[in-house]
Amino acid sequence: MDNPFMVIKDISKNFGDFSALKQIDFSLEKKEFVCLLGPSGCGKTTLLRIIGGLEKPSQGKIVLEGRDITSLPPSQRNFGIVFQSYALFPNMTAYENIAYGFKSRKTLKREVEERVMDSLALVGLEDIKNRYPAQLSGGQQQRIALARALVLSPSFLLLDEPLSALDAKVRIKLRSEIRNLQEKIGVTTIMVTHDQEEAITMADKIVVMNNACVEQIGSPQEIYENPNTPFVADFIGSINFVEKDQLIAIRPEHIRILGKDDLSGERAVVKHSEFHGSFYRMKLQLIEDGKELGTSFLTVDIPANVVRGRGIEQNMILPIELPQDRILNYENYRENYRQIIAAG
């Protein structure tokens, strides 16, 4: 098997007595789209800055295509970067912003023009090349920032929460465009995000971070279906934790609603219902020996046609099943789970 495109090896970063990163280890394959995912303050942006040479690690190294680049300055790492704030020059047109990277290079004017126009075409904005940033929408500014990052044909691309400043509809559209563009040009990409939906829909690989450490690395499907810890399970999507003889967890969509007369499962009463279009998200309270269990609540997603067909409504008692093959066992992480609950 070929060597990885990039290796992040044993990276740690300390700011005085504060540990921002603790022994981070993972690798990237060429053309891979990797998301660094985690809550604010977990260290993901610090790691991105270290990869770009904008911050020096306290320990560890970064190897790019077999070459140790840990001590190289940003200018010698051949990467493009897009920031959350876009960082466009307000006194320059879209064209001039994209062309800015050529100022320190001896590139023929004709080649600069060709490459800038090619980059504008990549993001579908050839027609606004003479507009200034203030004349562009947030989505257009982000596309120009992306074109500027790609115009110099970087070896890899760094994205620091590039969509967080945009409204929800534009964000959804742009994440699809960015992924399609990344696949088209084949540039290895590392993106920082705290949005689990962005990570799941865009990434080939997700690196879940928490408290300066890596909690889990895997494909979106692996991370979602087999989260290693309660933190990962809770951070990626919705999850139910149930503390009985042991600590277990199950996704809302995996809980089954049984037939009206089926006595094989458990009983729960509908306490709250939210309409989500194709399904209803309901809050159920478990019943045992005819009594509601005070702290035993479950969130369950039920297809809208089932809700309508069964006439399911508030205060109705439902027979339910927690399929064994969908249950996650976290008994070894019981204290970790209690910390999550305490943190809200």
C-alpha positions, 0 to 999 in steps of 0.5 A: 500500500502507498504511503499516506499523503499526509501524516499528523504524528503525535502533535501536542500544543501547550499555551503555558499550562494549558494543553490545546492539543494532546498527542494527535495522530492520524493520516490522510490519503491523497484527494481525501476530504477530512473533517475535524469535528468537535465543540468550540475549544476542543483544539480543531482550529489550533490543529489546522493552524499547525498543519498550515504552519501558522502555529508551531507544535510543542511536540510531534511532526507533520509529514507531507508526501514523505517529507517532514514539513514541521519546521517549514514556514507557511509559504513553503507548504503549498496550501490554500486556506479559506477562513470563516471571515473570508478575509477578502481585500475590500478595496480589490475586485473579485478578480484582483482578490483572486490574482493577489497570490501571483504578486510575489511570483514571476508569472506572465500576465497572460497566464495569470489572466487565464488561471484567474478566469479558470478559477472564477469559472470553477466557482461559477462567478465569471460575471462578477469579476469586477465587483467589490466584496461589499457588492457580493452576497455572503455566498459569493464572497465565500466562493471568491475566497475559495477561488483565491485558495485554489488558483495557485494549484495547492497541494492541499486545502484548509477550510476553517469553518467556511460556512458558519457565517452563512444562513442555513439555506445558503450553507446547505447549497454551498456545502454540496458545491464545495464537495463537488468542486473538491472531487472535481479537482481532486485536492486533499482537503481538511475542514474544521467544523462544529456542525455534525451535519456538515461533517456527515454530508461532506467528509470521507473521513471524520476526526472527532475531537474533544478536550484537546484529544481525538475521540474517534476517527472513521467514515461518517457511517462508522462514526454514526452507527458505531460511536466509540464513546457516549460523547461521540454518540451524543455529538453526532446526531440524536441518541437515547441513553438508558440507564438500567442494569447497564448503560445502553444507547439507541438512535431515535430511528432505530426504536420500533413501534410494535403492533397494538396487541404485541406484548413482547416489547416495552410500553411507553406513553407519548409525552410530546410530538414534533412534526418534521415533515416525513416523520414525527419526533416523539418524546416517550416515557417508559412504563413499568408495572403500569407506572411511568418511570420518572427519568426514563425518557426516549426520543423516537422518530416515527414515519408520518404515515405510521403516525397517521395510520395508527392515530398516534397522539399525546398520552397514548400508550405505545408498545415499543421494541429496542432491537438488540442489534441496534443497541450500543453498550456503554457500561464502561463509560457510565461516568463519562455519560453522567458528565455529558448529562451534567453539562446539558 
